[in-house]
Amino acid sequence: MPSPLSNTVLFKPTKIGRMLLQHRIVMSPLTRYRANDAHAHTDIAREYYAQRASEKGTLIITEATYVAQKAGGQANAPGLWTGEQLEAWKKVRDMMR
């Protein structure tokens, strides 16, 4: 028996800018605390995002990310103010392609 939601607009394709999404469910930004002590993503974070991006045409807005060391104080939250952090985010991006 099909889901009562299967024929709703929620599961119809939509276009956002140049992206064609296969459905209208979007993963919102959350903080997963999967970065290391230097606030750079780890293999477990890359695996987490790859799993969620496994369905082609899915939009994921990645987690809240500190843009400066003094911008936040939570351990293992990702950052984006060092080269190491930037390279770690690139690895996340590349796993989702």
C-alpha positions in Angstrom: 0.0 0.0 0.0 1.5 3.4 -1.0 2.1 6.0 1.7 -0.6 8.6 2.0 2.1 11.2 1.3 3.4 9.7 -1.9 1.1 11.7 -4.1 1.6 15.1 -2.3 3.8 18.0 -3.5 6.4 17.0 -0.9 7.6 14.2 -3.2 7.4 16.1 -6.5 10.6 17.4 -8.1 11.5 21.1 -7.8 14.2 23.5 -9.0 16.1 25.8 -6.7 18.5 27.9 -8.8 20.4 25.5 -11.1 19.7 22.5 -8.8 17.0 20.1 -9.7 15.8 18.3 -6.5 13.9 15.0 -6.7 11.8 15.9 -3.7 11.2 18.9 -1.4 12.7 17.5 1.8 15.8 19.4 2.8 18.2 18.5 5.6 18.6 21.6 7.6 21.9 22.8 9.3 22.6 21.0 12.6 25.8 20.7 14.6 26.9 17.0 14.6 30.0 17.4 16.8 32.0 15.1 14.5 35.1 17.3 14.1 38.4 16.7 15.9 39.9 18.9 18.6 41.2 21.3 15.9 37.6 21.7 14.6 38.4 19.9 11.4 36.0 17.3 10.1 36.9 13.6 10.5 36.2 10.4 8.5 33.0 9.9 10.5 31.7 13.3 9.4 32.4 12.5 5.8 30.6 9.2 6.1 27.6 10.9 7.8 27.2 13.4 4.9 27.9 10.8 2.2 25.1 8.6 3.6 22.6 11.5 3.6 23.6 12.5 0.1 23.3 9.0 -1.3 20.0 9.9 -3.0 20.7 11.9 -6.1 18.8 15.2 -6.1 18.9 15.7 -2.3 19.6 19.2 -0.8 21.7 19.2 2.4 22.4 22.5 4.1 25.5 21.5 6.2 25.9 22.2 9.8 26.5 25.3 11.7 30.2 26.1 11.3 32.4 28.5 13.3 34.2 31.0 11.1 36.7 32.2 13.7 38.3 30.6 16.7 36.7 33.1 19.1 33.3 32.7 17.4 32.4 29.6 19.4 33.5 27.4 22.3 32.0 24.0 21.6 34.3 21.1 21.4 34.3 19.0 18.2 32.1 21.5 16.3 33.5 22.2 12.8 35.3 25.4 11.9 36.4 27.1 8.8 39.3 29.4 9.8 42.3 27.2 9.1 43.7 25.5 6.1 43.2 22.1 7.8 39.5 22.8 8.3 39.0 24.0 4.7 40.7 20.8 3.4 38.4 18.7 5.7 35.3 20.4 4.3 36.5 19.8 0.8 36.7 16.1 1.6 33.1 16.2 2.8 32.1 18.0 -0.4 33.9 15.5 -2.6 32.3 12.5 -0.9 28.8 13.9 -1.7 29.5 14.3 -5.4 
